């Protein structure tokens, strides 16, 4: 699994953050080696061309502005009061909609939570969020509670005492629980409002995320959903605007771009990892969408 460590991701996104006397560390002044948790404030309009995949968790609390956040196969419109957790091994990118956006961020490694409570409790919470990616919209009162919890974590980390880290872990667990409870309530409401077509589309995208390396035909997924390929393609065309095959290809392209940019695998190895029969087949597929070969993309030509 080729994922960016917390230290590497901070290097990649360094230009997105600036010094804040009130909230968030200064990445230019702080040591980025061997860290388990970091608190940041993003208020600069920066977007990475290639989606990134991390090996850590990220809390995102929207303070100001609107943006479009891409998580794996899903797109979320994010506004003020939005709260979301990104689990490891998910593709993440974003596009600012407003000229100014501000987001509070807490990134932490899973092992940081060790020792704060029962391991089974922590694992259950994390597992829930690994399969429930959608953000929630906080009420105003809850929004201010969450801001206070973020700021309590930041102040405790500045103290850097053993007792302070224990407090931080407990607050992180509270945030995980709060997010889970609100997510369950909001998901119930959304499912009740969504029609059959949207529920089918959502399930299709979930299946792509699980099986895209082995299954590249619409018929593979139609069989899993117990419908015809035509029905599936007509459904995604209605709900998302494109036929079903487009979303399989989009997922393969995301993985291709990521591996070409951030891994040391050869193009032959990448083609094999993505289950293409030959490197030539992979190259033709890639060139259809990007008008260049994988080699040219890797070299920046």
C-alpha positions as CSV (number, residue, x, y, z in Angstrom):
1,X,0.0,0.0,0.0
2,X,1.6,3.3,-1.1
3,X,0.4,6.0,1.3
4,X,2.0,9.2,2.5
5,X,3.2,9.4,6.1
6,X,2.1,12.3,8.2
7,X,5.6,13.7,8.0
8,X,5.7,13.4,4.2
9,X,2.2,14.8,3.7
10,X,3.1,17.9,5.8
11,X,6.0,18.5,3.4
12,X,3.8,18.2,0.4
13,X,1.2,20.6,1.8
14,X,3.6,22.9,3.6
15,X,2.7,25.9,1.4
16,X,-1.0,25.6,2.4
17,X,-0.3,26.7,5.9
18,X,1.2,29.8,7.5
19,X,2.2,30.9,11.0
20,X,-0.7,31.6,13.4
21,X,-0.1,32.9,16.8
22,X,-3.5,31.8,18.0
23,X,-4.1,28.4,16.4
24,X,-2.0,25.9,14.4
25,X,1.7,25.1,14.3
26,X,4.1,26.9,12.0
27,X,5.5,24.2,9.7
28,X,8.5,26.2,8.8
29,X,9.6,26.5,12.4
30,X,8.6,23.1,13.8
31,X,10.4,19.8,13.5
32,X,8.3,17.5,11.2
33,X,10.2,14.3,12.0
34,X,8.7,11.5,14.1
35,X,5.4,13.2,15.0
36,X,2.1,11.5,16.0
37,X,-0.3,14.4,16.0
38,X,-0.4,17.9,14.6
39,X,-2.9,20.8,14.7
40,X,-3.1,23.2,11.7
41,X,-5.2,26.0,10.3
42,X,-5.5,26.3,6.5
43,X,-6.5,29.6,5.1
44,X,-4.7,29.7,1.7
45,X,-6.2,28.6,-1.6
46,X,-4.0,25.8,-2.7
47,X,-4.9,22.6,-4.5
48,X,-2.6,19.6,-5.3
49,X,-3.1,18.4,-8.9
50,X,-2.8,14.8,-7.9
51,X,-5.1,13.5,-5.1
52,X,-3.2,12.2,-2.1
53,X,-3.6,9.1,0.0
54,X,-2.5,9.2,3.7
55,X,-1.7,6.6,6.3
56,X,-3.2,8.6,9.2
57,X,-6.5,10.2,10.3
58,X,-7.6,13.8,9.7
59,X,-10.3,15.8,11.4
60,X,-11.5,18.7,9.2
61,X,-13.6,21.5,10.7
62,X,-14.8,24.2,8.2
63,X,-14.6,27.6,9.8
64,X,-15.3,29.8,6.8
65,X,-16.0,29.6,3.0
66,X,-17.2,26.9,0.7
67,X,-15.2,24.2,-1.2
68,X,-15.7,20.9,-3.0
69,X,-14.0,18.0,-1.3
70,X,-13.2,14.8,-3.2
71,X,-13.0,11.6,-1.1
72,X,-12.4,8.4,-3.1
73,X,-15.4,8.2,-5.5
74,X,-17.5,10.8,-3.6
75,X,-17.8,14.6,-3.9
76,X,-18.9,16.7,-1.0
77,X,-19.8,20.3,-1.0
78,X,-18.4,21.8,2.2
79,X,-19.6,24.9,4.0
80,X,-19.2,26.5,7.4
81,X,-20.1,24.2,10.3
82,X,-19.1,21.1,8.3
83,X,-17.1,18.5,10.2
84,X,-15.5,15.4,8.7
85,X,-13.0,12.7,9.4
86,X,-10.7,11.3,6.7
87,X,-9.5,7.8,7.5
88,X,-6.3,6.3,6.2
89,X,-6.0,4.9,2.6
90,X,-8.7,7.3,1.2
91,X,-7.9,9.5,-1.8
92,X,-8.3,13.2,-0.9
93,X,-8.3,16.4,-2.9
94,X,-10.3,19.6,-2.9
95,X,-11.2,22.7,-4.9
96,X,-12.0,26.0,-3.3
97,X,-15.3,27.5,-4.3
98,X,-15.0,30.7,-2.2
99,X,-12.0,33.0,-2.6
100,X,-11.3,32.6,1.1
101,X,-11.6,29.4,3.1
102,X,-10.5,28.5,6.6
103,X,-10.3,25.0,8.0
104,X,-9.1,23.7,11.4
105,X,-7.3,20.5,11.0
106,X,-6.1,17.8,13.4
107,X,-4.0,15.0,11.8
108,X,-3.0,12.0,14.0
109,X,-1.7,8.5,13.7
110,X,-3.8,5.6,14.9
111,X,-1.1,4.5,17.4
112,X,-1.4,7.9,19.1
113,X,-4.7,6.8,20.7
114,X,-3.1,3.8,22.4
115,X,-3.5,3.7,26.2
116,X,-6.4,6.1,26.6
117,X,-9.2,3.6,26.8
118,X,-10.2,0.1,25.8
119,X,-8.5,-0.9,22.5
120,X,-11.8,-2.5,21.3
121,X,-13.6,0.8,21.9
122,X,-11.1,2.7,19.8
123,X,-11.1,0.1,17.0
124,X,-14.9,0.0,16.9
125,X,-15.0,3.8,16.5
126,X,-12.3,3.9,13.8
127,X,-13.9,1.1,11.9
128,X,-17.2,2.9,11.8
129,X,-15.6,6.0,10.3
130,X,-13.6,4.0,7.8
131,X,-16.9,3.0,6.1
132,X,-18.9,6.2,6.8
133,X,-17.0,9.0,5.1
134,X,-19.6,11.7,4.7
135,X,-19.3,15.0,6.6
136,X,-21.9,16.3,9.0
137,X,-23.3,19.8,9.4
138,X,-23.0,20.9,13.0
139,X,-25.6,23.0,14.8
140,X,-24.2,26.4,15.8
141,X,-24.0,25.4,19.5
142,X,-22.3,22.1,18.6
143,X,-20.0,23.9,16.2
144,X,-18.7,26.1,19.0
145,X,-18.3,23.1,21.3
146,X,-16.1,21.4,18.7
147,X,-14.0,24.6,18.1
148,X,-13.4,24.7,21.8
149,X,-12.3,21.0,21.8
150,X,-9.9,21.7,18.9
151,X,-8.4,24.7,20.7
152,X,-8.1,22.6,24.0
153,X,-6.1,20.1,22.0
154,X,-3.9,22.7,20.6
155,X,-3.1,24.3,24.0
156,X,-2.5,20.9,25.5
157,X,-0.1,19.9,22.8
158,X,1.8,23.2,23.3
159,X,2.4,22.1,27.0
160,X,3.8,18.7,25.7
161,X,3.5,17.0,29.0
162,X,2.5,13.3,29.5
163,X,-0.7,14.4,31.3
164,X,-1.5,16.8,28.5
165,X,-1.2,14.0,25.8
166,X,-3.6,11.9,27.8
167,X,-6.1,14.7,27.8
168,X,-5.6,15.1,24.1
169,X,-6.4,11.5,23.5
170,X,-9.6,11.7,25.5
171,X,-10.7,14.7,23.6
172,X,-10.0,12.9,20.3
173,X,-12.2,10.0,21.5
174,X,-15.0,12.5,22.4
175,X,-14.7,14.0,18.9
176,X,-14.9,10.5,17.3
177,X,-18.0,9.7,19.4
178,X,-19.7,13.0,18.7
179,X,-19.1,12.7,15.0
180,X,-20.4,9.1,14.9
181,X,-23.6,10.0,16.7
182,X,-24.4,12.9,14.5
183,X,-23.4,11.0,11.4
184,X,-25.9,8.2,12.3
185,X,-28.7,10.7,12.8
186,X,-28.0,12.6,9.7
187,X,-27.5,9.5,7.5
188,X,-30.9,8.2,8.6
189,X,-32.5,11.4,7.4
190,X,-30.6,11.5,4.1
191,X,-31.5,7.8,3.4
192,X,-35.1,8.6,4.0
193,X,-34.9,11.5,1.6
194,X,-32.9,9.7,-1.2
195,X,-34.9,7.7,-3.7
196,X,-34.0,4.2,-5.0
197,X,-31.8,5.5,-7.8
198,X,-29.5,7.5,-5.4
199,X,-29.2,4.5,-3.1
200,X,-28.2,2.3,-6.0
201,X,-25.7,4.8,-7.2
202,X,-24.1,5.2,-3.7
203,X,-23.8,1.4,-3.4
204,X,-22.2,1.2,-6.9
205,X,-19.5,3.7,-5.9
206,X,-18.9,1.8,-2.7
207,X,-18.4,-1.4,-4.7
208,X,-16.0,0.2,-7.1
209,X,-13.8,1.3,-4.2
210,X,-13.6,-2.3,-3.0
211,X,-13.2,-4.1,-6.3
212,X,-11.8,-1.7,-9.0
213,X,-8.5,-3.5,-9.2
214,X,-10.1,-6.8,-10.2
215,X,-13.3,-5.8,-11.8
216,X,-13.3,-3.3,-14.7
217,X,-16.6,-4.1,-16.4
218,X,-20.0,-2.6,-15.6
219,X,-21.4,-6.1,-15.9
220,X,-19.3,-7.2,-12.9
221,X,-21.0,-4.6,-10.7
222,X,-24.4,-5.0,-12.2
223,X,-24.2,-8.7,-11.3
224,X,-23.3,-7.8,-7.7
225,X,-26.3,-5.4,-7.5
226,X,-28.6,-7.9,-9.2
227,X,-29.6,-5.5,-12.0
228,X,-28.7,-5.2,-15.7
229,X,-25.8,-3.3,-17.0
230,X,-28.1,-1.0,-18.9
231,X,-30.2,-0.2,-15.8
232,X,-27.0,0.6,-13.8
233,X,-25.6,2.8,-16.5
234,X,-28.9,4.7,-17.0
235,X,-29.1,5.2,-13.2
236,X,-25.7,6.8,-12.9
237,X,-26.4,8.9,-15.9
238,X,-29.5,10.2,-14.2
239,X,-28.0,10.7,-10.7
240,X,-24.4,11.7,-11.5
241,X,-24.4,12.7,-15.1
242,X,-22.2,10.0,-16.6
243,X,-22.6,6.4,-17.6
244,X,-21.4,3.7,-15.2
245,X,-18.1,2.9,-16.9
246,X,-16.9,6.4,-16.4
247,X,-16.7,5.9,-12.6
248,X,-14.7,2.7,-12.9
249,X,-12.2,4.5,-15.2
250,X,-12.1,7.5,-12.9
251,X,-11.1,5.3,-9.9
252,X,-8.4,3.6,-12.0
253,X,-7.0,7.0,-13.2
254,X,-6.8,8.3,-9.6
255,X,-4.8,5.2,-8.6
256,X,-2.6,5.6,-11.7
257,X,-1.8,9.2,-11.1
258,X,-1.0,8.6,-7.5
259,X,1.3,5.7,-8.2
260,X,3.1,7.5,-11.0
261,X,3.8,10.5,-8.9
262,X,4.4,9.1,-5.4
263,X,5.6,5.5,-5.8
264,X,8.9,4.1,-7.1
265,X,7.2,1.4,-9.0
266,X,8.1,1.0,-12.7
267,X,5.3,1.6,-15.2
268,X,5.3,-2.2,-15.9
269,X,4.8,-2.8,-12.2
270,X,2.0,-0.2,-12.0
271,X,0.3,-1.8,-15.0
272,X,0.4,-5.2,-13.2
273,X,-0.8,-3.7,-9.9
274,X,-3.8,-2.2,-11.7
275,X,-4.5,-5.6,-13.3
276,X,-3.9,-4.5,-16.9
277,X,-2.9,-7.4,-19.2
278,X,0.1,-5.6,-20.6
279,X,1.9,-2.2,-20.1
280,X,0.7,-1.3,-23.6
281,X,-2.9,-1.7,-22.5
282,X,-2.3,0.5,-19.5
283,X,-0.6,3.1,-21.6
284,X,-3.5,3.2,-24.1
285,X,-6.0,3.5,-21.3
286,X,-4.1,6.4,-19.7
287,X,-3.5,8.2,-23.0
288,X,-7.2,8.1,-23.8
289,X,-7.9,10.4,-20.9
290,X,-4.7,12.4,-20.5
291,X,-3.4,12.6,-24.1
292,X,0.0,11.5,-22.9
293,X,1.7,8.3,-21.9
294,X,2.3,7.3,-18.3
295,X,6.0,7.8,-18.9
296,X,5.5,11.3,-20.2
297,X,3.3,12.2,-17.2
298,X,5.9,10.8,-14.7
299,X,8.6,12.9,-16.4
300,X,6.4,16.0,-16.5
301,X,6.5,16.3,-20.2
